[in-house]
Amino acid sequence: MALRLQVLVFTLVMIMIIRFMPRRAFAQSSDCTSTIISLAPCLNYITGSSDTPAVTCCTQLAKVVQTDPKCLCLVLNGGASQFGVTLNQTKALALPGACNVQTPPVSRCNGML
């Protein structure tokens, strides 16, 4: 129940931010907005509220790695903050290992954005 409420609040915050976001910031993140929203099941883990990621989080992470890995770079480079999320960088970097999902090296993010 609490997770549903967090997802609902996260989604509402996202809608408000997108609505009032400056065009320049929107252009950079608009391609990743739905992808980042799809990672909402990971919020408890990457914010440090949970020690293990949910199964749905790992499933979504695997999908994002296959379809939009550049969006993961946006999140790691502080992009989550524009959506009102303060993530634990250590937990975010540990997420692929916790989910047993192979991701490209973080060093490749420099050339993706």
LOPA-788805 format. One record per atom (N, C-alpha, C, CB): residue in one letter; y, x, z; residue number from 0. Coordinates in steps of 0.001 Angstrom, whole numbers. Each point is the difference from the previous one (the first is absolute). Glycine has a CB too. Layout:
<recs>
  aa       c2       c1       c3    i
   A        Y        X        Z  NUM
...
</recs>
This chain:
<recs>
  aa       c2       c1       c3    i
   M    -1176      821        0    0
   M     1176     -821        0    0
   M     1256      877        0    0
   M    -1268    -1818     1202    0
   A     1288     2857     -356    1
   A     1153      885       71    1
   A      192      742    -1317    1
   A     -351      253     2469    1
   L     -739      140    -3120    2
   L      103      699    -1282    2
   L      607     -914    -1053    2
   L    -1989     1415      592    2
   R     1583    -2679     -604    3
   R      576     -952     -958    3
   R     1498     -135      211    3
   R    -2173    -1241      -83    3
   L     2580     1185     1327    4
   L     1417     -107      310    4
   L      737     1244     -467    4
   L     -525    -1458     1968    4
   Q      -55     2641    -1751    5
   Q      633     1240     -449    5
   Q      128       24    -1523    5
   Q     -932     1196     2008    5
   V     -111    -1629    -2705    6
   V       40      -26    -1460    6
   V     1064     -979     -477    6
   V    -2444      599     -103    6
   L     2534    -1762      742    7
   L     1010     -982     -359    7
   L     1401      559      218    7
   L    -1593    -1841      592    7
   V     1826     2434      564    8
   V     1306      588      294    8
   V      307     1115     -998    8
   V     -263     -571     2449    8
   F     -711     1427    -2719    9
   F      186     1092     -956    9
   F      381     -559    -1368    9
   F    -1662     1418     1263    9
   T      972    -2456    -1703   10
   T      281     -596    -1304   10
   T     1401     -604      -36   10
   T    -2446     -467     -297   10
   L     2840     -229     1350   11
   L     1339     -578       47   11
   L     1081     1075        0   11
   L     -935    -1956     1229   11
   V      706     3022     -475   12
   V      952     1112        8   12
   V      108      611    -1396   12
   V     -534      466     2425   12
   M     -605     -308    -3083   13
   M       -3      554    -1362   13
   M      830     -862     -943   13
   M    -2268      981      414   13
   I     2094    -2276     -340   14
   I      749     -912     -876   14
   I     1492      129      260   14
   I    -1945    -1591      -50   14
   M     2333     1648     1322   15
   M     1419      130      329   15
   M      560     1338     -468   15
   M     -349    -1492     1972   15
   I     -400     2553    -1782   16
   I      477     1326     -403   16
   I      154       65    -1509   16
   I    -1117     1036     1995   16
   I      131    -1539    -2721   17
   I       62       26    -1459   17
   I     1183     -823     -488   17
   I    -2494      295     -124   17
   R     2731    -1416      761   18
   R     1097     -882     -400   18
   R     1356      684      149   18
   R    -1383    -1966      679   18
   F     1556     2742      387   19
   F     1299      595      279   19
   F       67     1508     -243   19
   F      304    -1790     1651   19
   M    -1334     2353    -2228   20
   M      -69     1435     -249   20
   M      951      394    -1142   20
   M    -2403       24      805   20
   P     3094     1096     -670   21
   P      824      474    -1107   21
   P     -864      250    -1238   21
   P     1618     1035     1637   21
   R    -1058    -1265    -2807   22
   R     -759      138    -1244   22
   R     -625     1386     -170   22
   R     1522    -1678    -1009   22
   R     -820     2719     1403   23
   R     -519     1358     -163   23
   R    -1282      183      809   23
   R     2337      856     -380   23
   A    -2337    -1299     1622   24
   A    -1196      111      835   24
   A    -1102     -895     -531   24
   A     1419      537     1987   24
   F    -1037    -1706    -2496   25
   F     -992     -925     -535   25
   F     -687      587    -1218   25
   F     1333    -1919      862   25
   A     -592     2590    -1713   26
   A     -593      579    -1209   26
   A    -1080     1014      340   26
   A     2157     -354    -1197   26
   Q    -1961     1133     2238   27
   Q     -974     1018      379   27
   Q    -1272     -607      566   27
   Q     1877     1554      444   27
   S    -1748    -2646      298   28
   S    -1165     -525      695   28
   S     -577    -1275     -605   28
   S      928     1021     2015   28
   S     -247    -1618    -2988   29
   S     -437    -1299     -503   29
   S    -1408       45     -573   29
   S     2368     -542     -480   29
   D    -2736     1631     -146   30
   D    -1340      107     -555   30
   D    -1062       50     1094   30
   D      960     1179    -1973   30
   C     -588     -765     3150   31
   C     -968      172     1093   31
   C       58    -1096     1053   31
   C      164     2416     -389   31
   T      753    -3341      275   32
   T      164    -1008     1041   32
   T    -1284     -768      271   32
   T     2380     -195     -654   32
   S    -2984     -369     -378   33
   S    -1217     -793      224   33
   S    -1153      886      477   33
   S      748    -1627    -1767   33
   T     -759     2872     1299   34
   T    -1041      926      439   34
   T      146      310     1484   34
   T      -95      987    -2304   34
   I     1319     -743     2731   35
   I      246      294     1413   35
   I     -324    -1221      858   35
   I     1791     1658     -639   35
   I    -1436    -2838      170   36
   I     -328    -1227      734   36
   I    -1512     -154      122   36
   I     2121    -1084     -822   36
   S    -2850     1487     -219   37
   S    -1462     -142       46   37
   S     -625      884     1079   37
   S       20     -539    -2441   37
   L      727     1534     2913   38
   L     -496      877     1056   38
   L      340     -510     1404   38
   L      225     1900    -1589   38
   A      265    -3128     1682   39
   A      335     -586     1302   39
   A    -1162       47      994   39
   A     1607    -1480    -1180   39
   P    -2876     1330      745   40
   P    -1090      106      980   40
   P      -80     1378      675   40
   P    -1241    -1679    -1353   40
   C     1956     2664      824   41
   C      -13     1354      570   41
   C     1093      206     1043   41
   C     -936      822    -2146   41
   L     1808    -1798     2320   42
   L     1149      168      891   42
   L     -376      435     1409   42
   L     1143    -1713    -1336   42
   N    -2127     1054     1923   43
   N     -360      363     1375   43
   N     -428     1454      107   43
   N     -687    -2354      401   43
   Y        6     2842    -1401   44
   Y     -461     1393       44   44
   Y     1148      972     -249   44
   Y    -2256     -743     -784   44
   I     3019      547     -292   45
   I     1022      991     -357   45
   I     1239      -34      885   45
   I     -823     -169    -2303   45
   T      958     -876     3103   46
   T     1098      -16      971   46
   T     -448      498     1361   46
   T     1021    -1900    -1230   46
   G    -2320     2191     1360   47
   G     -524      539     1248   47
   G     -467    -1051      988   47
   G     1496     1886     -346   47
   S    -1536    -3152      -69   48
   S     -426    -1075      901   48
   S    -1509     -120      130   48
   S     2065    -1186     -602   48
   S    -2797     1796     -331   49
   S    -1459      -86       13   49
   S     -592     1378     -274   49
   S       87    -2411     -772   49
   D    -1232     2676     1375   50
   D     -658     1296     -200   50
   D     -864       48    -1249   50
   D       21      283     2445   50
   T     -389    -1449    -2966   51
   T     -829      -50    -1209   51
   T      587    -1005     -974   51
   T    -2054      637     1317   51
   P     2025     -321    -2605   52
   P      524     -945     -994   52
   P     -973    -1157     -213   52
   P     1244     1875    -1125   52
   A     -700    -3024      777   53
   A     -823    -1172     -300   53
   A     -741      219    -1322   53
   A     1616    -1508     1255   53
   V    -2738      844    -1413   54
   V     -779      100    -1239   54
   V      860     -425    -1192   54
   V    -2143     -451     1275   54
   T     2940     -605    -1104   55
   T      859     -467    -1099   55
   T     1051     1047     -365   55
   T     -362    -2370      748   55
   C      794     3125      227   56
   C      936     1100     -258   56
   C     -648     1031     -914   56
   C     1099     -368     2239   56
   C    -2299      768    -1898   57
   C     -694     1028     -779   57
   C     -294     -478    -1417   57
   C    -1007      882     2109   57
   T      664    -2147    -2242   58
   T     -247     -569    -1321   58
   T     1274       55     -839   58
   T    -1784    -1510      956   58
   Q     2905     1105     -363   59
   Q     1274       25     -725   59
   Q      431     1426     -319   59
   Q      658    -2127     1133   59
   L     -858     3033     -209   60
   L      348     1396     -241   60
   L     -763      534    -1205   60
   L      468      322     2447   60
   A    -1750     -602    -2520   61
   A     -815      457    -1130   61
   A      526     -568    -1320   61
   A    -1999      162     1520   61
   K     2422    -1422    -1503   62
   K      556     -614    -1214   62
   K     1306      678     -409   62
   K    -1070    -2185      627   62
   V     1927     2441      349   63
   V     1291      634     -288   63
   V     -199     1411     -546   63
   V     1076    -1371     1812   63
   V    -2011     2099    -1257   64
   V     -283     1360     -494   64
   V     -396      -53    -1475   64
   V     -734      724     2314   64
   Q      -28    -1737    -2692   65
   Q     -446     -128    -1388   65
   Q     1107     -491     -933   65
   Q    -2287     -454      859   65
   T     3158     -436     -370   66
   T      976     -635     -890   66
   T     1416      572       90   66
   T    -1364    -2028      206   66
   D     1841     2344      995   67
   D     1395      428      195   67
   D      146     1112     1024   67
   D      697    -2287     -599   67
   P    -1314     3437      389   68
   P      113     1048     1024   68
   P     1439      446      260   68
   P    -2260      749     -667   68
   K     3143     -910     -317   69
   K     1402      396      200   69
   K      654     -828     1103   69
   K      140      676    -2414   69
   C     -624    -1893     2610   70
   C      554     -853     1054   70
   C     -338      543     1384   70
   C     -188    -1976    -1526   70
   L     -952     2633     1658   71
   L     -333      650     1267   71
   L      993     1113      287   71
   L    -2432     -558     -313   71
   C     2837     1255     -725   72
   C     1002     1060      164   72
   C     1319     -590      484   72
   C    -1108     1355    -1812   72
   L     1485    -2495     1248   73
   L     1244     -650      413   73
   L      -45     -324     1493   73
   L      287     -963    -2317   73
   V    -1416      457     2790   74
   V     -153     -316     1421   74
   V       99     1271      836   74
   V    -1445    -1982     -577   74
   L      738     3024      174   75
   L       -4     1254      766   75
   L     1359      681        8   75
   L    -2394      269     -571   75
   N     3186     -482     -474   76
   N     1320      624      -88   76
   N     1086     -847      655   76
   N     -728     1100    -2105   76
   G      336    -2016     2971   77
   G      974     -800      734   77
   G      281    -1353     -603   77
   G      980     2092      711   77
   G    -1659    -2452    -1774   78
   G      246    -1277     -657   78
   G     -323    -1204      856   78
   G     -461     1131    -2105   78
   A     -419     -974     3064   79
   A     -359    -1131      866   79
   A     1175     -415      871   79
   A    -2380      772       10   79
   S     3274      154      288   80
   S     1130     -325      871   80
   S      920    -1037     -630   80
   S     -130     2296      957   80
   Q      229    -2301    -2283   81
   Q      855     -998     -643   81
   Q     -606    -1400       89   81
   Q      844     1773    -1552   81
   F    -2100    -1851     1962   82
   F     -655    -1279      203   82
   F      -72     -356     1479   82
   F    -1322      377    -2082   82
   G     2025      376     2917   83
   G       37     -281     1416   83
   G    -1212      486      773   83
   G     1360    -1926     -574   83
   V    -2100     2871      -10   84
   V    -1204      513      647   84
   V      212     1454      373   84
   V    -1448    -1608    -1290   84
   T     1227     1927     2559   85
   T       35     1380      448   85
   T    -1438      443      161   85
   T     2248     -277     1173   85
   L    -2674     1160    -2052   86
   L    -1400      405       73   86
   L     -160     1321      725   86
   L     -434    -1220    -2115   86
   N     -739     1394     2642   87
   N     -391     1231      656   87
   N     -515      907    -1127   87
   N     -583    -1151     2272   87
   Q     1337     2175    -2623   88
   Q     -340      861    -1135   88
   Q    -1394      610      152   88
   Q     2434      501     -300   88
   T    -2776     -110     1505   89
   T    -1320      580      244   89
   T    -1092    -1014     -297   89
   T      976     1507     1746   89
   K     -795    -2746    -1280   90
   K     -981    -1059     -254   90
   K      -54     -339    -1487   90
   K      393     -921     2306   90
   A      758      878    -2952   91
   A       38     -317    -1433   91
   A     -768     1050     -797   91
   A     2229    -1139      296   91
   L    -2059     2401       61   92
   L     -713     1076     -696   92
   L    -1492       -5      337   92
   L     2103     1363       23   92
   A    -2454    -1900     1150   93
   A    -1405      -59      405   93
   A     -720    -1231     -548   93
   A      622     1244     2057   93
   L      121    -2201    -2585   94
   L     -595    -1251     -463   94
   L    -1100      194    -1044   94
   L     2170    -1074      475   94
   P    -1971     1877    -1506   95
   P    -1091      166     -983   95
   P    -1297      504      637   95
   P     1729      464    -1735   95
   G    -1630      473     2650   96
   G    -1190      512      678   96
   G     -645    -1056      883   96
   G      999     2275      -51   96
   A     -165    -3050      752   97
   A     -521    -1057      869   97
   A     -686    -1094     -815   97
   A     1817      489     1659   97
   C    -1352     -672    -2892   98
   C     -590    -1009     -889   98
   C    -1083      580     -914   98
   C     2170    -1220       66   98
   N    -2321     2540      -14   99
   N     -947      673     -891   99
   N      343     -269    -1471   99
   N    -1782     -194     1774   99
   V     3075      304    -2088  100
   V      509     -225    -1356  100
   V      584     1308     -513  100
   V      490    -2453      483  100
   Q     -955     2890    -1624  101
   Q      498     1230     -617  101
   Q     1356     -264     -652  101
   Q    -2368      808     -395  101
   T     3375      -40      766  102
   T     1337     -146     -580  102
   T      422     1314     -647  102
   T      608    -1745     1726  102
   P      350     1679    -2662  103
   P      544     1246     -535  103
   P      700      769     1126  103
   P      289    -1053    -2304  103
   P     -158     2361     2167  104
   P      693      778     1041  104
   P     1461     -449      165  104
   P    -1510     1955     -506  104
   V     1996    -1935     1715  105
   V     1375     -399      291  105
   V      987      864     -789  105
   V     -702     -758     2304  105
   S      337     2004    -2576  106
   S      888      906     -745  106
   S      338     -534    -1384  106
   S     -980     1907     1255  106
   R      154    -2780    -1802  107
   R      279     -582    -1316  107
   R     1106    -1038       31  107
   R    -2352      415     -589  107
   C     2735     -849     1790  108
   C     1072     -994      112  108
   C     1322      532     -526  108
   C    -1158     -970     1972  108
   N     1397     2259    -1852  109
   N     1261      568     -463  109
   N      253     -260    -1469  109
   N     -230     1735     1726  109
   G     -794    -1740    -2538  110
   G      172     -239    -1425  110
   G     -142    -1440     -424  110
   G     -821     2243     -321  110
   M      439    -3126     1249  111
   M     -235    -1402     -362  111
   M     1244     -874       92  111
   M    -2310      301      790  111
   L     3238       39       93  112
   L     1165     -866      196  112
   L     1220      514     -704  112
   L     -921     -668     2161  112
</recs>
